[in-house]
């Protein structure tokens, strides 16, 4: 890979131009790129049943909203060393495929920090990021020698960022443990209900639960509710998501889990499109939302702190605002691990 230095200002300008191009394309401007984007959005479900046009559009819109010159400048401004002439190195990135474009932030972080990326995309999401890379290289051809995709075994890397399940994390640790690395495991997100929420806040919580069919680590899979609170009351504000049960894969999960609970004589509530079950686990199946009661908010915060290594984010009036779990800012890092700090420390340390 070419190791010619690209200034930070040039990298910021390139990504902000990409963000602007996304915004105009998604708003309906007719260009060759917008037509390619629309084709991509409308056809991904043929390769991955969970990547519906609505979900893919949602993912691209989230990128478009964040990739502004102001946001990129604010984010990178927290790392003054980015303005230095650092020697680029090669970062291998193994990406998940649970929701569309889930690996984009790693992609962005590696490139905005001035490094080169060797990306191994998930077989479930093989088209979206290469499209992003192609458009980015059209905006700034200097990125063409900094971006490499591979379907085979990774090689030629100096550091690794890998995302997967708890099982795959053990595999990653075995093979990549001797390299500087960030290895991510399973995480889930939760919401805390105080009982004082407005109707709009409860409606917004539906976005945290149902966006991307609940498949993302930032999707709420368990809610904490005050003693005596009826979780079914919340679902009255979620009727807009009732048509999810018409999606074959979602419906299969809904029917299967309902059947299992009935055979086992488990107690659960059925809304017709979502099953509610009191359960201590943080990780609920698709079409199921777990819940649990709490008596004291202070004790609950202590409990959540103890689960920090298993929770991606917490939604609530004192936490991430309702409806915003799947709209993280550039500086909201997965697993609370600062990727930029990781990349820059390795650069400064001269470990490679």
N, C-alpha and C positions, 0 to 999 in steps of 0.2 A: 504494500500500500504506500502511496505517496505520503511523505511526512512533511510537506510544505505547510508552513504556519498560515492559518487564516485568522485574521483579527476578530476579537470578540464582537466588535460593532458590526462586522460583516455577517457574522453568524446570527446575531440578533435580527438584523435587517432581513436576512433570508427567511428565517422562521416567521417573522411578523408578516412578511409578504405572503408566505404560504397561508397563514391564518386569514389574511384579508381575501385571498383567492378562495378559500373555503367558504368564507362568509357570503361572498357575492354569488358563488356557485349554488350554495344551499338556499339562497334567497331567490333563485330563479334566473340568474343571468345566463344567457345562452352563449357558451363558448365550447371549444373542443374538449377542454378539461372538464367543464361542468357536465357535458354529455357522458364522458367516461365515468365521472363520479356517479351520476344517476344510474348508469348501467350497472356499476358495481353495487350500489345500494340495493337496486331492485332484484339482483340475481344471486346474491350471496346465500339466500335461503335454499337454493338448489344444491349447494355444497354442504351447508350446515343448517339444519332445520331450525336451530335456535337463533340464527342470524337473520331475523325478519327484516324487511325494509325499514320498519319503524325503529328497530334496535340499532341497525347500522347507521341510519341517519342520526339517531340520538348520539352515538359515539362520535361521529364526525362533527356534529354541532358542538359537543363538549370541547373538542379540540379548537374549533373555530372561535369559541367564546374566550378561551384562555390565551390563545396565541396572538396577543396584541403586543405592540412595541412597549407599551407601558408595563404590562405584566412581565415580559421577558427581561426588561431592564431592571425592574424591582427585584426579581428573583436573582438574577446574576449579580446584581449590585451588592448582595450580601457576601460575595466571595471576591474581594479585591484582587486576589492573585490571578483571577481569570484574565486580567489585563496584561499579565506578564507573558513573555514568550516561552511557553512551556513546550517541552518535546512531546509530541503526540505518541500514544501507544495504542495497542490493539486490545479492545475489550470484547470478549465473547459474551453474547447475551442470549440465553435460552428463554424463550417466551412461552407463556401459557396461552390457552385459546378458549377460556371459559366465556369471555364476553368480547365483543368486537374491539380491536385495537388496544387490548389490555397492555400490550408491550410498548406502546408509544412513548410513555414517559421515560422509560429506560433508553429508548432510541434517541429521544431528544436530549437527555442528560449527557449521554456519551458524546454526542456531536456538539452540543452547545459548550461543553467543556474543552473542546478542541481536540478530542481524541477520535480514533477510528473504530467503527463498529463491525463486528462479525456476528450477524444475527441468524439465529436458528428459530424460525417461526414454528408455531404449532401447526400440525396437519389440519386442525380445525379452523385455522385463520391464516391461510397462506397467501391471500391476495391483497388484503387491505394495506398492510405496511409497505409492501413493494410498490404499490400505487403511490403512497405518500412519498416514498424515496424517489420515485421517478419524477413526480411533480417538483419536489425540492431540488433535484438536480437540473431540472429545466430552469428553475429560478436562479440557481447558482451552480454551474457545472463543476465548481471546485469540490462539491460534495461527492461527485461520482467516484473518485478514487478513495473516498473515506468510508464508503458504505459497501459491505459485501454480505450477501445472503448465501446460506449454505443449507442443503438438505441432508448432508452427510455428517460425519463426525467433525466436531470443531477442531481446528488446528491453528497454530500461529498466533494464539492469544497471549496476552500478558496478565490479564485479570478476567474474572468471571462474574457475571450477574445472572442468576438462574432462579426461575420461579416455577413451582410445581406443587404437588401434593406432599404430605408427610413422607410417603414411601419414596417418591422421586427425590426428595431432599436428602434422604440417606444415600441414595445413589450419587447425587451431585457431590455430597460431602466426601464420599470415597474417592471419586475421580478428580475432583477439583480442589480438595482440601489444601494442597500444597501451594496453591496460587492465592493471591489476594482475592477475596470473594465476598459477595453478598448472596446468600442462599435463603430463599423464602419458602415457608411451609404453608399449610392450611391456616387460614384465619377467617373469622366471621365477624359480623358487626351486629350491634344491639341498639335498642332504643329504650330510653327511660321516659315513662309517662308519669307526670306529677298529678294529673287529675285536674289541672287548671288550664289545659291547652284550649286554644280557640278552635272553632270548627275548621278554619283554614289550615291550622297547623296539623290537625289530625288528618285532613285530606292530603296535605303534603307528605305526611308519613307514608302514604300509599306509594309514592314515587320511590322511597327508600326500600320498600318491600318488593315492589313488582317490576321496577325497571330491569331490563335484560332477563326477565322471568325469575329474578332473584338469584341468578347464577354467579354474581360477582362477590368478591370478598368484602366489598363495601356495601353490599345489600344487607338490610336488617333481616336477620333470621330468628331473632328472639327479642321479645319485648318484656321489660320489667314494669309491672303495674302496681299501684297501691292496693293494699288489702281492701277487699270489698268492691273493687272496680271490675266491671264486666267487660272483658275484651271484645265481646260481640258488638258493644256500643261503637267501637272504633270503626268496625267494618262497614257501618252504615254510610261512612264517607268514602268508601272505596268501590262503590258500584260501577264506576267508570272502567274498572279493571275486570269486570265480570266476564267480558268477552274473551279473556285469556283462555278460558276453558274450551273455547272453540279451536284452539291451536292443538293439533293432534298430539304432539310430544308432551305438552303441558297437561293435557287431558289424561294421557296415559299415566302420568305420575299421580295426578289427582285421584284417579280411579284405583290405582294400585295401593296407594297409601290408605285410602278409605277402606278398601277391602281388608287390608292387614289389620287395621285398628278394629274393624268389626269382628273379624275372626278371633282376635285376641281379647275381645270384650274390653278394649281400652276406652276410656272416656275422652271424647273429643267433641268439638262443635263444627258444624258444617254450614258454610255460607252459600254453597252451591258452586263456588269457584275457588275457595280457600278453606283449608282445614286448620283449626286452632286446637292446640294441644298443650296442656300444662306439662312442662318437661324441663329438667335441669340442663340438658345439653345445649350448647350454643349453636350447633349446626343442624338446621332443620332440612328435610328433603324438599325438593321442588313441590310447590303447591301446598306446603305446610308452613305454618308460623308457630313457633313455640312461644310460650309465655311463662312467667313466674311472678309471684307476689313478693312485695317487700313492705316492711313496717317503718323503717327509719332511713331517710335519705342519706344520712351520714354513714351509716353502716353499709348501705348499698355502694357508696363511692369507694369505701375500703375494699369491698368485695370486687368491684370492677378493677381497682388498681392491682389486685392480686391476680387478675386474669389478663393483665396487659399483654402478655406474650401470646395470647390466643385471640385477642380482639383487635380487629383492624381499625374500627372507629366506633364512637358512641354518639348516637343522635338524641337530641333532647333540648329543652329550653336552656340548660346550662352547658350544653355541649355543642356539637355540630347542629346547625339549624335544621329543622324538619324539611325534608325534600332536597337536601344538599349533599347527601352521602355519596352520590354518584357524580358529583360535580366538584371534584377536588381542585384546589388551586395548584399552581406549578410547584409551590413550596410545601405542599402536603405530601410527605413521602410515605410510600408503602412501608408498613411495619415500623414506622417512625425512624427509619434508618436513612440518614442524610446521604443520598447517592453522590451529590456533588462533593461533599466533604470527603467521602471515600475515594472518589476519582482524583481529587486534587491532592490529597495526602499522599497517594501513591506516586503522583507525578513529582511532588516536591521532594519526597523521600528518595527518589531516584532508585527505586527498587528494581527497575527493569533494565 
